[in-house]
Amino acid sequence: MQKTPDAGMGLKRDALAKFLGVDPGSLRESSGTLYTYKAFFHGNDEAYLVLTDMEATIAAEYAVQEKLWFICLEALFAYFDIESYPSDILKKLKVRDIRAANEQIKLLIQNTCGTTVLKNKMLSLGNRKNLLADYDQIESVQDGYFIYRLY
């Protein structure tokens, strides 16, 4: 059975191409998903999520759960005015260790205020761009789609 192309992905591709000022054919769709949505690649060193408003909120809710380790470290360093960055850990720990720590933090939160409270609070404060645009924390809009640069 031949897979039918997703019309929505075509519209997203066109919006991203217009935003970047490139030919839509130069953009490649990811084979996997991030926060349940496919990304687009431009060249070898750029990746983007292109989402509707509702999709961006859903993706950000997933991102909160995946980035608890990052959020906790960032808040801790900011609270104590420490010149260190959560991303520094990526060079020193294995991904499986970071994921294991994230799962433990998730348990702590689930057994206190709950992840729903945390997600709602973070999104009510306008943190969608911080959660989804890893590269620059910028939320751009093109033709009704929200664009987030991943790297």
C-alpha positions in Angstrom: 0.0 0.0 0.0 1.4 3.4 -1.0 1.5 6.0 1.6 -0.4 9.2 0.8 1.6 12.4 1.5 0.2 14.5 4.4 -1.2 17.7 3.0 -0.6 19.4 6.3 3.1 18.6 6.0 3.2 20.2 2.6 1.7 23.4 3.9 4.2 23.4 6.8 7.0 22.8 4.3 5.9 25.7 2.2 5.6 28.0 5.3 9.1 27.1 6.4 10.6 27.5 2.9 9.0 31.0 2.7 10.3 31.8 6.2 13.8 30.7 5.3 13.7 32.1 1.8 14.5 28.7 0.2 13.0 26.3 -2.3 10.6 23.9 -0.6 12.4 21.0 -2.3 15.5 21.8 -0.2 13.7 20.8 3.0 13.7 17.2 4.2 11.1 15.7 6.5 12.3 13.8 9.5 11.7 10.0 9.6 11.0 10.1 13.3 9.2 12.5 15.6 10.0 15.0 18.3 7.3 15.6 20.9 5.0 13.6 18.6 5.6 15.8 15.5 7.9 15.5 12.5 10.6 18.1 12.0 12.2 19.5 8.9 15.9 19.6 8.0 17.5 22.4 6.0 21.1 21.5 5.0 23.2 19.5 7.4 23.0 21.8 10.4 19.5 23.2 10.8 16.3 21.5 12.0 12.9 23.0 12.6 9.5 22.2 14.1 6.6 23.8 12.2 3.4 23.6 14.2 -0.1 25.0 14.5 -0.9 26.8 17.7 -2.5 23.8 19.2 0.3 21.4 18.1 2.9 23.8 19.6 1.1 23.7 23.0 0.9 19.9 22.9 4.5 19.6 21.9 5.5 22.0 24.7 3.6 19.9 27.2 5.6 16.8 26.0 8.8 18.8 26.2 8.2 19.7 29.8 8.2 16.1 30.7 11.3 15.3 28.6 13.3 18.3 29.9 12.6 18.2 33.7 16.3 17.6 34.4 17.2 20.7 32.3 14.5 22.8 33.9 15.5 21.8 37.4 19.2 22.5 36.9 18.5 25.8 35.1 16.2 26.9 38.0 18.8 25.8 40.6 21.6 27.7 38.9 19.5 30.8 38.5 18.3 30.7 42.1 21.8 30.6 43.5 23.3 32.8 40.7 25.7 30.0 39.6 27.6 30.5 36.3 27.0 27.0 34.9 24.6 25.7 32.3 22.5 22.6 32.2 23.8 21.8 28.7 27.3 21.3 30.2 26.1 18.0 31.5 25.7 16.6 28.0 29.4 16.4 27.6 29.9 14.5 30.9 27.0 12.1 31.3 25.5 9.4 29.0 22.1 10.0 27.5 20.7 7.0 29.4 21.9 8.5 32.7 20.2 11.8 31.9 17.0 10.0 31.0 17.1 8.0 34.2 17.5 11.2 36.3 14.6 12.8 34.3 12.4 9.8 35.2 13.2 10.2 38.9 12.5 13.9 38.8 9.2 13.2 37.1 8.3 10.8 39.9 9.1 13.5 42.5 6.9 16.0 40.7 4.1 13.6 40.1 4.0 12.9 43.8 4.0 16.5 44.8 2.2 19.1 42.7 1.8 16.8 39.6 3.1 17.4 36.1 -0.1 18.9 34.9 0.3 21.8 37.4 3.9 22.3 36.3 3.0 22.2 32.5 0.2 24.6 32.9 2.2 27.1 35.0 5.2 27.0 32.5 3.0 27.5 29.5 0.9 30.2 31.2 4.2 32.1 31.6 5.0 32.0 27.9 7.6 29.3 28.0 6.6 27.5 24.8 9.5 29.1 22.8 12.0 28.2 25.6 10.8 24.6 25.5 10.7 24.0 21.8 13.3 26.3 20.2 16.5 24.8 21.6 18.7 26.8 19.2 17.6 30.3 20.0 14.4 30.3 22.2 12.6 32.2 19.4 9.0 31.5 18.3 8.5 32.8 14.8 5.2 32.8 12.8 4.8 32.3 9.1 1.5 31.8 7.4 -0.2 30.8 10.6 2.4 28.3 11.6 4.8 28.6 14.6 8.4 27.8 13.7 11.0 26.7 16.2 14.6 26.1 15.4 15.9 23.0 17.1 19.6 23.3 16.0 
